[in-house]
Amino acid sequence: MTAMSVGIGIFGALATYLTATVLPLPVWVIFIAWASFFAAGGGIKGLVKSVASNVTGVIIATLSLVAATKLGGSPIAAAVCVGLGSAAMVQVGRAELLAFTPCVVFGFASTVGTSAALGLPIMHSGIDNPALVAAAAVATGGIFGIAHESFASMLTKGSDEKTVPDTQ
């Protein structure tokens, strides 16, 4: 726990500094994806599973929001499209890689939140498109997760301390 605490302190400060200065990504999405990495079990397997699941959530959210927009953007259109997207989030769990549904949901929610935070519609064209920003942020969060885990492992080399926290 000490190594994980030191790691989150250092890497959390780094993520916050980078997103405030040179990396135009929402730090809160990075932290959500970072937590997804650990929730998915950590290591390379957790990295692949969490990033794939988060990005799948970004894609499903994007499709849901585009469909709602194309249908006029009314509350009923949004509700139906998000409802269908929600069902899709569970259905993709049939694939083993995407079987940890919460990570898919985190990607979906991060996309909707990024669109709201940026004040940009999902169909906005440009490098600051909410879906592109969210996808980059979830990938970055996965990288922070693996770096954090590796750093904590390095600190505990030779000890019996477990670096991936229990998720139960």
CNS distance restraints for C-alpha pairs under 8 A (distance, minus, plus):
assign (resid   1 and name CA) (resid   5 and name CA) 5.96 0.50 0.50
assign (resid   1 and name CA) (resid 161 and name CA) 7.65 0.50 0.50
assign (resid   1 and name CA) (resid 162 and name CA) 7.91 0.50 0.50
assign (resid   1 and name CA) (resid 163 and name CA) 7.30 0.50 0.50
assign (resid   1 and name CA) (resid 165 and name CA) 7.76 0.50 0.50
assign (resid   2 and name CA) (resid   6 and name CA) 6.15 0.50 0.50
assign (resid   3 and name CA) (resid   7 and name CA) 6.04 0.50 0.50
assign (resid   3 and name CA) (resid 152 and name CA) 4.84 0.50 0.50
assign (resid   3 and name CA) (resid 153 and name CA) 7.66 0.50 0.50
assign (resid   3 and name CA) (resid 155 and name CA) 6.06 0.50 0.50
assign (resid   3 and name CA) (resid 156 and name CA) 6.70 0.50 0.50
assign (resid   3 and name CA) (resid 163 and name CA) 7.34 0.50 0.50
assign (resid   4 and name CA) (resid   8 and name CA) 6.07 0.50 0.50
assign (resid   4 and name CA) (resid 148 and name CA) 7.52 0.50 0.50
assign (resid   4 and name CA) (resid 149 and name CA) 7.50 0.50 0.50
assign (resid   4 and name CA) (resid 152 and name CA) 5.50 0.50 0.50
assign (resid   4 and name CA) (resid 163 and name CA) 6.53 0.50 0.50
assign (resid   5 and name CA) (resid   9 and name CA) 6.10 0.50 0.50
assign (resid   6 and name CA) (resid  10 and name CA) 6.23 0.50 0.50
assign (resid   6 and name CA) (resid 152 and name CA) 7.76 0.50 0.50
assign (resid   7 and name CA) (resid  11 and name CA) 5.89 0.50 0.50
assign (resid   7 and name CA) (resid  12 and name CA) 7.93 0.50 0.50
assign (resid   7 and name CA) (resid 148 and name CA) 5.54 0.50 0.50
assign (resid   7 and name CA) (resid 149 and name CA) 7.80 0.50 0.50
assign (resid   7 and name CA) (resid 151 and name CA) 6.48 0.50 0.50
assign (resid   7 and name CA) (resid 152 and name CA) 5.97 0.50 0.50
assign (resid   8 and name CA) (resid  12 and name CA) 5.26 0.50 0.50
assign (resid   8 and name CA) (resid 148 and name CA) 6.72 0.50 0.50
assign (resid   9 and name CA) (resid  13 and name CA) 6.08 0.50 0.50
assign (resid  10 and name CA) (resid  14 and name CA) 6.25 0.50 0.50
assign (resid  11 and name CA) (resid  15 and name CA) 6.01 0.50 0.50
assign (resid  11 and name CA) (resid 144 and name CA) 7.13 0.50 0.50
assign (resid  11 and name CA) (resid 148 and name CA) 6.70 0.50 0.50
assign (resid  12 and name CA) (resid  16 and name CA) 6.12 0.50 0.50
assign (resid  13 and name CA) (resid  17 and name CA) 6.09 0.50 0.50
assign (resid  14 and name CA) (resid  18 and name CA) 6.03 0.50 0.50
assign (resid  15 and name CA) (resid  19 and name CA) 6.08 0.50 0.50
assign (resid  15 and name CA) (resid  27 and name CA) 6.70 0.50 0.50
assign (resid  15 and name CA) (resid  30 and name CA) 7.87 0.50 0.50
assign (resid  16 and name CA) (resid  20 and name CA) 6.11 0.50 0.50
assign (resid  16 and name CA) (resid  27 and name CA) 6.18 0.50 0.50
assign (resid  17 and name CA) (resid  21 and name CA) 6.17 0.50 0.50
assign (resid  18 and name CA) (resid  22 and name CA) 5.44 0.50 0.50
assign (resid  18 and name CA) (resid  23 and name CA) 5.36 0.50 0.50
assign (resid  19 and name CA) (resid  23 and name CA) 4.51 0.50 0.50
assign (resid  19 and name CA) (resid  24 and name CA) 5.62 0.50 0.50
assign (resid  19 and name CA) (resid  25 and name CA) 5.71 0.50 0.50
assign (resid  19 and name CA) (resid  26 and name CA) 6.75 0.50 0.50
assign (resid  19 and name CA) (resid  27 and name CA) 6.06 0.50 0.50
assign (resid  20 and name CA) (resid  24 and name CA) 7.45 0.50 0.50
assign (resid  25 and name CA) (resid  29 and name CA) 7.88 0.50 0.50
assign (resid  25 and name CA) (resid  30 and name CA) 7.84 0.50 0.50
assign (resid  25 and name CA) (resid 133 and name CA) 6.21 0.50 0.50
assign (resid  25 and name CA) (resid 134 and name CA) 7.58 0.50 0.50
assign (resid  25 and name CA) (resid 136 and name CA) 7.45 0.50 0.50
assign (resid  25 and name CA) (resid 137 and name CA) 5.75 0.50 0.50
assign (resid  26 and name CA) (resid  30 and name CA) 6.71 0.50 0.50
assign (resid  26 and name CA) (resid 114 and name CA) 7.28 0.50 0.50
assign (resid  26 and name CA) (resid 133 and name CA) 7.96 0.50 0.50
assign (resid  26 and name CA) (resid 134 and name CA) 7.83 0.50 0.50
assign (resid  26 and name CA) (resid 137 and name CA) 6.76 0.50 0.50
assign (resid  27 and name CA) (resid  31 and name CA) 6.30 0.50 0.50
assign (resid  27 and name CA) (resid 137 and name CA) 7.70 0.50 0.50
assign (resid  28 and name CA) (resid  32 and name CA) 6.23 0.50 0.50
assign (resid  29 and name CA) (resid  33 and name CA) 6.18 0.50 0.50
assign (resid  29 and name CA) (resid 110 and name CA) 5.90 0.50 0.50
assign (resid  29 and name CA) (resid 134 and name CA) 7.05 0.50 0.50
assign (resid  29 and name CA) (resid 137 and name CA) 5.90 0.50 0.50
assign (resid  29 and name CA) (resid 138 and name CA) 6.33 0.50 0.50
assign (resid  29 and name CA) (resid 141 and name CA) 7.31 0.50 0.50
assign (resid  30 and name CA) (resid  34 and name CA) 5.95 0.50 0.50
assign (resid  30 and name CA) (resid 137 and name CA) 5.20 0.50 0.50
assign (resid  30 and name CA) (resid 138 and name CA) 5.65 0.50 0.50
assign (resid  30 and name CA) (resid 139 and name CA) 7.92 0.50 0.50
assign (resid  30 and name CA) (resid 140 and name CA) 6.16 0.50 0.50
assign (resid  30 and name CA) (resid 141 and name CA) 4.09 0.50 0.50
assign (resid  30 and name CA) (resid 142 and name CA) 7.76 0.50 0.50
assign (resid  30 and name CA) (resid 144 and name CA) 7.92 0.50 0.50
assign (resid  31 and name CA) (resid  35 and name CA) 6.11 0.50 0.50
assign (resid  31 and name CA) (resid 141 and name CA) 6.05 0.50 0.50
assign (resid  32 and name CA) (resid  36 and name CA) 6.21 0.50 0.50
assign (resid  32 and name CA) (resid 106 and name CA) 6.93 0.50 0.50
assign (resid  32 and name CA) (resid 138 and name CA) 7.70 0.50 0.50
assign (resid  32 and name CA) (resid 141 and name CA) 7.19 0.50 0.50
assign (resid  33 and name CA) (resid  37 and name CA) 6.32 0.50 0.50
assign (resid  33 and name CA) (resid  50 and name CA) 7.23 0.50 0.50
assign (resid  33 and name CA) (resid  51 and name CA) 7.45 0.50 0.50
assign (resid  33 and name CA) (resid  54 and name CA) 7.05 0.50 0.50
assign (resid  33 and name CA) (resid 103 and name CA) 7.80 0.50 0.50
assign (resid  33 and name CA) (resid 106 and name CA) 7.44 0.50 0.50
assign (resid  33 and name CA) (resid 107 and name CA) 7.73 0.50 0.50
assign (resid  33 and name CA) (resid 137 and name CA) 7.72 0.50 0.50
assign (resid  33 and name CA) (resid 138 and name CA) 5.02 0.50 0.50
assign (resid  33 and name CA) (resid 139 and name CA) 7.46 0.50 0.50
assign (resid  33 and name CA) (resid 140 and name CA) 7.86 0.50 0.50
assign (resid  33 and name CA) (resid 141 and name CA) 4.64 0.50 0.50
assign (resid  33 and name CA) (resid 142 and name CA) 5.82 0.50 0.50
assign (resid  33 and name CA) (resid 145 and name CA) 7.97 0.50 0.50
assign (resid  34 and name CA) (resid  38 and name CA) 6.93 0.50 0.50
assign (resid  34 and name CA) (resid 138 and name CA) 7.74 0.50 0.50
assign (resid  34 and name CA) (resid 141 and name CA) 4.36 0.50 0.50
assign (resid  34 and name CA) (resid 142 and name CA) 5.22 0.50 0.50
assign (resid  34 and name CA) (resid 143 and name CA) 7.65 0.50 0.50
assign (resid  34 and name CA) (resid 144 and name CA) 6.14 0.50 0.50
assign (resid  34 and name CA) (resid 145 and name CA) 4.74 0.50 0.50
assign (resid  35 and name CA) (resid  39 and name CA) 6.11 0.50 0.50
assign (resid  35 and name CA) (resid 145 and name CA) 7.25 0.50 0.50
assign (resid  36 and name CA) (resid  40 and name CA) 5.93 0.50 0.50
assign (resid  36 and name CA) (resid  50 and name CA) 5.61 0.50 0.50
assign (resid  36 and name CA) (resid 103 and name CA) 5.80 0.50 0.50
assign (resid  36 and name CA) (resid 106 and name CA) 7.90 0.50 0.50
assign (resid  36 and name CA) (resid 142 and name CA) 7.67 0.50 0.50
assign (resid  37 and name CA) (resid  41 and name CA) 6.68 0.50 0.50
assign (resid  37 and name CA) (resid  42 and name CA) 5.46 0.50 0.50
assign (resid  37 and name CA) (resid  46 and name CA) 5.40 0.50 0.50
assign (resid  37 and name CA) (resid  47 and name CA) 5.47 0.50 0.50
assign (resid  37 and name CA) (resid  49 and name CA) 7.78 0.50 0.50
assign (resid  37 and name CA) (resid  50 and name CA) 5.21 0.50 0.50
assign (resid  37 and name CA) (resid  51 and name CA) 7.59 0.50 0.50
assign (resid  37 and name CA) (resid 141 and name CA) 7.90 0.50 0.50
assign (resid  37 and name CA) (resid 142 and name CA) 5.77 0.50 0.50
assign (resid  37 and name CA) (resid 145 and name CA) 5.75 0.50 0.50
assign (resid  37 and name CA) (resid 146 and name CA) 7.54 0.50 0.50
assign (resid  38 and name CA) (resid  42 and name CA) 4.70 0.50 0.50
assign (resid  38 and name CA) (resid  46 and name CA) 6.86 0.50 0.50
assign (resid  38 and name CA) (resid 145 and name CA) 7.00 0.50 0.50
assign (resid  38 and name CA) (resid 164 and name CA) 6.68 0.50 0.50
assign (resid  38 and name CA) (resid 165 and name CA) 7.31 0.50 0.50
assign (resid  38 and name CA) (resid 167 and name CA) 7.77 0.50 0.50
assign (resid  39 and name CA) (resid  46 and name CA) 7.83 0.50 0.50
assign (resid  39 and name CA) (resid 167 and name CA) 5.99 0.50 0.50
assign (resid  40 and name CA) (resid  46 and name CA) 4.79 0.50 0.50
assign (resid  40 and name CA) (resid  47 and name CA) 7.65 0.50 0.50
assign (resid  40 and name CA) (resid  49 and name CA) 6.57 0.50 0.50
assign (resid  40 and name CA) (resid  50 and name CA) 5.94 0.50 0.50
assign (resid  40 and name CA) (resid 100 and name CA) 7.02 0.50 0.50
assign (resid  40 and name CA) (resid 103 and name CA) 7.85 0.50 0.50
assign (resid  41 and name CA) (resid  45 and name CA) 7.39 0.50 0.50
assign (resid  41 and name CA) (resid  46 and name CA) 4.92 0.50 0.50
assign (resid  41 and name CA) (resid 164 and name CA) 7.31 0.50 0.50
assign (resid  42 and name CA) (resid  46 and name CA) 4.21 0.50 0.50
assign (resid  42 and name CA) (resid  47 and name CA) 6.27 0.50 0.50
assign (resid  42 and name CA) (resid 145 and name CA) 7.66 0.50 0.50
assign (resid  42 and name CA) (resid 146 and name CA) 7.11 0.50 0.50
assign (resid  42 and name CA) (resid 149 and name CA) 7.44 0.50 0.50
assign (resid  42 and name CA) (resid 164 and name CA) 6.45 0.50 0.50
assign (resid  43 and name CA) (resid  47 and name CA) 6.15 0.50 0.50
assign (resid  43 and name CA) (resid 146 and name CA) 6.53 0.50 0.50
assign (resid  43 and name CA) (resid 149 and name CA) 7.60 0.50 0.50
assign (resid  44 and name CA) (resid  48 and name CA) 6.16 0.50 0.50
assign (resid  44 and name CA) (resid 146 and name CA) 7.58 0.50 0.50
assign (resid  45 and name CA) (resid  49 and name CA) 6.01 0.50 0.50
assign (resid  46 and name CA) (resid  50 and name CA) 5.74 0.50 0.50
assign (resid  47 and name CA) (resid  51 and name CA) 5.98 0.50 0.50
assign (resid  47 and name CA) (resid 142 and name CA) 5.75 0.50 0.50
assign (resid  47 and name CA) (resid 143 and name CA) 7.63 0.50 0.50
assign (resid  47 and name CA) (resid 145 and name CA) 7.61 0.50 0.50
assign (resid  47 and name CA) (resid 146 and name CA) 6.80 0.50 0.50
assign (resid  48 and name CA) (resid  52 and name CA) 5.87 0.50 0.50
assign (resid  48 and name CA) (resid  97 and name CA) 8.00 0.50 0.50
assign (resid  49 and name CA) (resid  53 and name CA) 5.95 0.50 0.50
assign (resid  49 and name CA) (resid  97 and name CA) 5.54 0.50 0.50
assign (resid  49 and name CA) (resid  98 and name CA) 6.55 0.50 0.50
assign (resid  49 and name CA) (resid 100 and name CA) 7.93 0.50 0.50
assign (resid  50 and name CA) (resid  54 and name CA) 5.89 0.50 0.50
assign (resid  50 and name CA) (resid 103 and name CA) 6.04 0.50 0.50
assign (resid  50 and name CA) (resid 142 and name CA) 7.02 0.50 0.50
assign (resid  51 and name CA) (resid  55 and name CA) 5.92 0.50 0.50
assign (resid  51 and name CA) (resid 138 and name CA) 6.48 0.50 0.50
assign (resid  51 and name CA) (resid 139 and name CA) 5.80 0.50 0.50
assign (resid  51 and name CA) (resid 142 and name CA) 6.08 0.50 0.50
assign (resid  52 and name CA) (resid  56 and name CA) 6.03 0.50 0.50
assign (resid  52 and name CA) (resid  97 and name CA) 7.29 0.50 0.50
assign (resid  52 and name CA) (resid  98 and name CA) 6.93 0.50 0.50
assign (resid  53 and name CA) (resid  57 and name CA) 6.25 0.50 0.50
assign (resid  53 and name CA) (resid  97 and name CA) 7.45 0.50 0.50
assign (resid  53 and name CA) (resid  98 and name CA) 5.24 0.50 0.50
assign (resid  53 and name CA) (resid 100 and name CA) 7.42 0.50 0.50
assign (resid  53 and name CA) (resid 101 and name CA) 7.52 0.50 0.50
assign (resid  53 and name CA) (resid 103 and name CA) 5.37 0.50 0.50
assign (resid  53 and name CA) (resid 104 and name CA) 4.61 0.50 0.50
assign (resid  53 and name CA) (resid 107 and name CA) 7.21 0.50 0.50
assign (resid  54 and name CA) (resid  58 and name CA) 6.34 0.50 0.50
assign (resid  54 and name CA) (resid 103 and name CA) 5.36 0.50 0.50
assign (resid  54 and name CA) (resid 104 and name CA) 4.87 0.50 0.50
assign (resid  54 and name CA) (resid 105 and name CA) 7.39 0.50 0.50
assign (resid  54 and name CA) (resid 106 and name CA) 6.25 0.50 0.50
assign (resid  54 and name CA) (resid 107 and name CA) 4.06 0.50 0.50
assign (resid  54 and name CA) (resid 108 and name CA) 7.33 0.50 0.50
assign (resid  54 and name CA) (resid 135 and name CA) 7.84 0.50 0.50
assign (resid  54 and name CA) (resid 138 and name CA) 6.32 0.50 0.50
assign (resid  55 and name CA) (resid  59 and name CA) 6.22 0.50 0.50
assign (resid  55 and name CA) (resid 104 and name CA) 7.39 0.50 0.50
assign (resid  55 and name CA) (resid 107 and name CA) 6.04 0.50 0.50
assign (resid  55 and name CA) (resid 135 and name CA) 5.83 0.50 0.50
assign (resid  55 and name CA) (resid 138 and name CA) 6.99 0.50 0.50
assign (resid  55 and name CA) (resid 139 and name CA) 7.83 0.50 0.50
assign (resid  56 and name CA) (resid  60 and name CA) 6.17 0.50 0.50
assign (resid  56 and name CA) (resid 104 and name CA) 6.06 0.50 0.50
assign (resid  56 and name CA) (resid 107 and name CA) 7.01 0.50 0.50
assign (resid  56 and name CA) (resid 108 and name CA) 7.88 0.50 0.50
assign (resid  57 and name CA) (resid  61 and name CA) 6.01 0.50 0.50
assign (resid  57 and name CA) (resid  89 and name CA) 6.86 0.50 0.50
assign (resid  57 and name CA) (resid 103 and name CA) 7.59 0.50 0.50
assign (resid  57 and name CA) (resid 104 and name CA) 4.36 0.50 0.50
assign (resid  57 and name CA) (resid 105 and name CA) 5.83 0.50 0.50
assign (resid  57 and name CA) (resid 106 and name CA) 6.88 0.50 0.50
assign (resid  57 and name CA) (resid 107 and name CA) 4.21 0.50 0.50
assign (resid  57 and name CA) (resid 108 and name CA) 4.15 0.50 0.50
assign (resid  57 and name CA) (resid 109 and name CA) 7.76 0.50 0.50
assign (resid  57 and name CA) (resid 111 and name CA) 7.96 0.50 0.50
assign (resid  58 and name CA) (resid  62 and name CA) 6.04 0.50 0.50
assign (resid  58 and name CA) (resid 104 and name CA) 7.88 0.50 0.50
assign (resid  58 and name CA) (resid 107 and name CA) 4.95 0.50 0.50
assign (resid  58 and name CA) (resid 108 and name CA) 4.92 0.50 0.50
assign (resid  58 and name CA) (resid 110 and name CA) 7.40 0.50 0.50
assign (resid  58 and name CA) (resid 111 and name CA) 5.59 0.50 0.50
assign (resid  58 and name CA) (resid 131 and name CA) 6.34 0.50 0.50
assign (resid  58 and name CA) (resid 134 and name CA) 6.88 0.50 0.50
assign (resid  58 and name CA) (resid 135 and name CA) 6.38 0.50 0.50
assign (resid  59 and name CA) (resid  63 and name CA) 6.18 0.50 0.50
assign (resid  59 and name CA) (resid 108 and name CA) 7.60 0.50 0.50
assign (resid  59 and name CA) (resid 131 and name CA) 7.59 0.50 0.50
assign (resid  60 and name CA) (resid  64 and name CA) 6.07 0.50 0.50
assign (resid  60 and name CA) (resid  85 and name CA) 5.92 0.50 0.50
assign (resid  60 and name CA) (resid  88 and name CA) 7.34 0.50 0.50
assign (resid  60 and name CA) (resid  89 and name CA) 7.19 0.50 0.50
assign (resid  60 and name CA) (resid 108 and name CA) 6.61 0.50 0.50
assign (resid  61 and name CA) (resid  65 and name CA) 6.02 0.50 0.50
assign (resid  61 and name CA) (resid  82 and name CA) 7.63 0.50 0.50
assign (resid  61 and name CA) (resid  85 and name CA) 6.68 0.50 0.50
assign (resid  61 and name CA) (resid 107 and name CA) 7.95 0.50 0.50
assign (resid  61 and name CA) (resid 108 and name CA) 4.89 0.50 0.50
assign (resid  61 and name CA) (resid 109 and name CA) 7.60 0.50 0.50
assign (resid  61 and name CA) (resid 111 and name CA) 6.42 0.50 0.50
assign (resid  61 and name CA) (resid 112 and name CA) 6.86 0.50 0.50
assign (resid  62 and name CA) (resid  66 and name CA) 5.99 0.50 0.50
assign (resid  62 and name CA) (resid 111 and name CA) 7.34 0.50 0.50
assign (resid  62 and name CA) (resid 122 and name CA) 6.58 0.50 0.50
assign (resid  62 and name CA) (resid 131 and name CA) 6.36 0.50 0.50
assign (resid  63 and name CA) (resid  67 and name CA) 6.01 0.50 0.50
assign (resid  63 and name CA) (resid  85 and name CA) 7.85 0.50 0.50
assign (resid  64 and name CA) (resid  68 and name CA) 6.15 0.50 0.50
assign (resid  64 and name CA) (resid  78 and name CA) 7.82 0.50 0.50
assign (resid  64 and name CA) (resid  81 and name CA) 5.09 0.50 0.50
assign (resid  64 and name CA) (resid  82 and name CA) 5.66 0.50 0.50
assign (resid  64 and name CA) (resid  84 and name CA) 7.57 0.50 0.50
assign (resid  64 and name CA) (resid  85 and name CA) 5.71 0.50 0.50
assign (resid  65 and name CA) (resid  69 and name CA) 6.10 0.50 0.50
assign (resid  65 and name CA) (resid  78 and name CA) 7.19 0.50 0.50
assign (resid  65 and name CA) (resid  81 and name CA) 7.15 0.50 0.50
assign (resid  65 and name CA) (resid  82 and name CA) 7.49 0.50 0.50
assign (resid  65 and name CA) (resid 122 and name CA) 6.53 0.50 0.50
assign (resid  66 and name CA) (resid  70 and name CA) 6.11 0.50 0.50
assign (resid  66 and name CA) (resid 122 and name CA) 6.60 0.50 0.50
assign (resid  66 and name CA) (resid 123 and name CA) 6.67 0.50 0.50
assign (resid  67 and name CA) (resid  71 and name CA) 6.13 0.50 0.50
assign (resid  67 and name CA) (resid  81 and name CA) 6.50 0.50 0.50
assign (resid  68 and name CA) (resid  72 and name CA) 6.53 0.50 0.50
assign (resid  68 and name CA) (resid  73 and name CA) 5.14 0.50 0.50
assign (resid  68 and name CA) (resid  74 and name CA) 7.54 0.50 0.50
assign (resid  68 and name CA) (resid  77 and name CA) 5.19 0.50 0.50
assign (resid  68 and name CA) (resid  78 and name CA) 4.88 0.50 0.50
assign (resid  68 and name CA) (resid  80 and name CA) 7.96 0.50 0.50
assign (resid  68 and name CA) (resid  81 and name CA) 5.75 0.50 0.50
assign (resid  69 and name CA) (resid  73 and name CA) 4.46 0.50 0.50
assign (resid  69 and name CA) (resid  77 and name CA) 7.96 0.50 0.50
assign (resid  69 and name CA) (resid  78 and name CA) 7.80 0.50 0.50
assign (resid  71 and name CA) (resid  77 and name CA) 6.10 0.50 0.50
assign (resid  72 and name CA) (resid  77 and name CA) 7.04 0.50 0.50
assign (resid  73 and name CA) (resid  77 and name CA) 5.92 0.50 0.50
assign (resid  73 and name CA) (resid  78 and name CA) 6.15 0.50 0.50
assign (resid  74 and name CA) (resid  78 and name CA) 6.19 0.50 0.50
assign (resid  75 and name CA) (resid  79 and name CA) 5.99 0.50 0.50
assign (resid  76 and name CA) (resid  80 and name CA) 6.09 0.50 0.50
assign (resid  77 and name CA) (resid  81 and name CA) 6.09 0.50 0.50
assign (resid  78 and name CA) (resid  82 and name CA) 5.91 0.50 0.50
assign (resid  79 and name CA) (resid  83 and name CA) 5.89 0.50 0.50
assign (resid  80 and name CA) (resid  84 and name CA) 6.17 0.50 0.50
assign (resid  81 and name CA) (resid  85 and name CA) 6.05 0.50 0.50
assign (resid  82 and name CA) (resid  86 and name CA) 5.92 0.50 0.50
assign (resid  83 and name CA) (resid  87 and name CA) 6.36 0.50 0.50
assign (resid  84 and name CA) (resid  88 and name CA) 6.23 0.50 0.50
assign (resid  85 and name CA) (resid  89 and name CA) 6.21 0.50 0.50
assign (resid  86 and name CA) (resid  90 and name CA) 6.78 0.50 0.50
assign (resid  87 and name CA) (resid  91 and name CA) 6.28 0.50 0.50
assign (resid  88 and name CA) (resid  92 and name CA) 6.12 0.50 0.50
assign (resid  89 and name CA) (resid  93 and name CA) 7.10 0.50 0.50
assign (resid  89 and name CA) (resid 101 and name CA) 6.80 0.50 0.50
assign (resid  89 and name CA) (resid 104 and name CA) 6.25 0.50 0.50
assign (resid  89 and name CA) (resid 105 and name CA) 6.78 0.50 0.50
assign (resid  90 and name CA) (resid  94 and name CA) 7.94 0.50 0.50
assign (resid  90 and name CA) (resid 101 and name CA) 6.18 0.50 0.50
assign (resid  92 and name CA) (resid  98 and name CA) 6.20 0.50 0.50
assign (resid  92 and name CA) (resid  99 and name CA) 7.29 0.50 0.50
assign (resid  93 and name CA) (resid  97 and name CA) 7.68 0.50 0.50
assign (resid  93 and name CA) (resid  98 and name CA) 4.84 0.50 0.50
assign (resid  93 and name CA) (resid  99 and name CA) 3.94 0.50 0.50
assign (resid  93 and name CA) (resid 100 and name CA) 6.67 0.50 0.50
assign (resid  93 and name CA) (resid 101 and name CA) 6.12 0.50 0.50
assign (resid  94 and name CA) (resid  98 and name CA) 7.21 0.50 0.50
assign (resid  94 and name CA) (resid  99 and name CA) 6.21 0.50 0.50
assign (resid  95 and name CA) (resid  99 and name CA) 6.02 0.50 0.50
assign (resid  98 and name CA) (resid 104 and name CA) 7.35 0.50 0.50
assign (resid 100 and name CA) (resid 104 and name CA) 7.28 0.50 0.50
assign (resid 101 and name CA) (resid 105 and name CA) 6.33 0.50 0.50
assign (resid 102 and name CA) (resid 106 and name CA) 6.11 0.50 0.50
assign (resid 103 and name CA) (resid 107 and name CA) 6.38 0.50 0.50
assign (resid 104 and name CA) (resid 108 and name CA) 6.36 0.50 0.50
assign (resid 105 and name CA) (resid 109 and name CA) 6.07 0.50 0.50
assign (resid 106 and name CA) (resid 110 and name CA) 5.90 0.50 0.50
assign (resid 107 and name CA) (resid 111 and name CA) 6.23 0.50 0.50
assign (resid 107 and name CA) (resid 134 and name CA) 7.69 0.50 0.50
assign (resid 107 and name CA) (resid 138 and name CA) 7.21 0.50 0.50
assign (resid 108 and name CA) (resid 112 and name CA) 6.51 0.50 0.50
assign (resid 109 and name CA) (resid 113 and name CA) 5.98 0.50 0.50
assign (resid 110 and name CA) (resid 114 and name CA) 5.87 0.50 0.50
assign (resid 110 and name CA) (resid 134 and name CA) 6.38 0.50 0.50
assign (resid 111 and name CA) (resid 115 and name CA) 6.20 0.50 0.50
assign (resid 111 and name CA) (resid 130 and name CA) 6.45 0.50 0.50
assign (resid 111 and name CA) (resid 131 and name CA) 5.89 0.50 0.50
assign (resid 111 and name CA) (resid 134 and name CA) 5.37 0.50 0.50
assign (resid 111 and name CA) (resid 135 and name CA) 7.95 0.50 0.50
assign (resid 112 and name CA) (resid 116 and name CA) 6.35 0.50 0.50
assign (resid 113 and name CA) (resid 117 and name CA) 5.94 0.50 0.50
assign (resid 114 and name CA) (resid 118 and name CA) 5.92 0.50 0.50
assign (resid 114 and name CA) (resid 130 and name CA) 5.69 0.50 0.50
assign (resid 114 and name CA) (resid 131 and name CA) 7.87 0.50 0.50
assign (resid 114 and name CA) (resid 133 and name CA) 7.52 0.50 0.50
assign (resid 114 and name CA) (resid 134 and name CA) 6.38 0.50 0.50
assign (resid 115 and name CA) (resid 119 and name CA) 5.91 0.50 0.50
assign (resid 115 and name CA) (resid 120 and name CA) 5.36 0.50 0.50
assign (resid 115 and name CA) (resid 121 and name CA) 6.07 0.50 0.50
assign (resid 115 and name CA) (resid 122 and name CA) 6.36 0.50 0.50
assign (resid 115 and name CA) (resid 130 and name CA) 4.90 0.50 0.50
assign (resid 115 and name CA) (resid 131 and name CA) 7.66 0.50 0.50
assign (resid 116 and name CA) (resid 120 and name CA) 6.70 0.50 0.50
assign (resid 116 and name CA) (resid 121 and name CA) 7.91 0.50 0.50
assign (resid 118 and name CA) (resid 130 and name CA) 7.22 0.50 0.50
assign (resid 120 and name CA) (resid 124 and name CA) 6.32 0.50 0.50
assign (resid 120 and name CA) (resid 129 and name CA) 7.31 0.50 0.50
assign (resid 120 and name CA) (resid 130 and name CA) 6.81 0.50 0.50
assign (resid 121 and name CA) (resid 129 and name CA) 7.89 0.50 0.50
assign (resid 121 and name CA) (resid 130 and name CA) 7.35 0.50 0.50
assign (resid 122 and name CA) (resid 129 and name CA) 6.58 0.50 0.50
assign (resid 122 and name CA) (resid 130 and name CA) 5.83 0.50 0.50
assign (resid 122 and name CA) (resid 131 and name CA) 6.64 0.50 0.50
assign (resid 123 and name CA) (resid 129 and name CA) 7.30 0.50 0.50
assign (resid 124 and name CA) (resid 128 and name CA) 7.93 0.50 0.50
assign (resid 124 and name CA) (resid 129 and name CA) 5.45 0.50 0.50
assign (resid 124 and name CA) (resid 130 and name CA) 7.66 0.50 0.50
assign (resid 125 and name CA) (resid 129 and name CA) 5.85 0.50 0.50
assign (resid 127 and name CA) (resid 132 and name CA) 6.98 0.50 0.50
assign (resid 127 and name CA) (resid 133 and name CA) 7.65 0.50 0.50
assign (resid 128 and name CA) (resid 132 and name CA) 6.82 0.50 0.50
assign (resid 128 and name CA) (resid 133 and name CA) 6.06 0.50 0.50
assign (resid 129 and name CA) (resid 133 and name CA) 6.16 0.50 0.50
assign (resid 130 and name CA) (resid 134 and name CA) 5.96 0.50 0.50
assign (resid 131 and name CA) (resid 135 and name CA) 6.00 0.50 0.50
assign (resid 132 and name CA) (resid 136 and name CA) 6.11 0.50 0.50
assign (resid 133 and name CA) (resid 137 and name CA) 6.09 0.50 0.50
assign (resid 134 and name CA) (resid 138 and name CA) 6.14 0.50 0.50
assign (resid 135 and name CA) (resid 139 and name CA) 6.27 0.50 0.50
assign (resid 136 and name CA) (resid 140 and name CA) 6.09 0.50 0.50
assign (resid 137 and name CA) (resid 141 and name CA) 6.04 0.50 0.50
assign (resid 138 and name CA) (resid 142 and name CA) 6.33 0.50 0.50
assign (resid 139 and name CA) (resid 143 and name CA) 6.44 0.50 0.50
assign (resid 140 and name CA) (resid 144 and name CA) 6.23 0.50 0.50
assign (resid 141 and name CA) (resid 145 and name CA) 6.15 0.50 0.50
assign (resid 142 and name CA) (resid 146 and name CA) 6.38 0.50 0.50
assign (resid 143 and name CA) (resid 147 and name CA) 6.10 0.50 0.50
assign (resid 144 and name CA) (resid 148 and name CA) 5.90 0.50 0.50
assign (resid 145 and name CA) (resid 149 and name CA) 6.13 0.50 0.50
assign (resid 146 and name CA) (resid 150 and name CA) 6.03 0.50 0.50
assign (resid 147 and name CA) (resid 151 and name CA) 6.04 0.50 0.50
assign (resid 148 and name CA) (resid 152 and name CA) 6.15 0.50 0.50
assign (resid 149 and name CA) (resid 153 and name CA) 6.08 0.50 0.50
assign (resid 149 and name CA) (resid 163 and name CA) 6.48 0.50 0.50
assign (resid 149 and name CA) (resid 164 and name CA) 6.91 0.50 0.50
assign (resid 150 and name CA) (resid 154 and name CA) 6.13 0.50 0.50
assign (resid 151 and name CA) (resid 155 and name CA) 6.31 0.50 0.50
assign (resid 152 and name CA) (resid 156 and name CA) 6.28 0.50 0.50
assign (resid 152 and name CA) (resid 163 and name CA) 6.06 0.50 0.50
assign (resid 153 and name CA) (resid 157 and name CA) 5.97 0.50 0.50
assign (resid 153 and name CA) (resid 163 and name CA) 5.88 0.50 0.50
assign (resid 156 and name CA) (resid 160 and name CA) 7.58 0.50 0.50
assign (resid 156 and name CA) (resid 161 and name CA) 6.36 0.50 0.50
assign (resid 156 and name CA) (resid 163 and name CA) 7.73 0.50 0.50
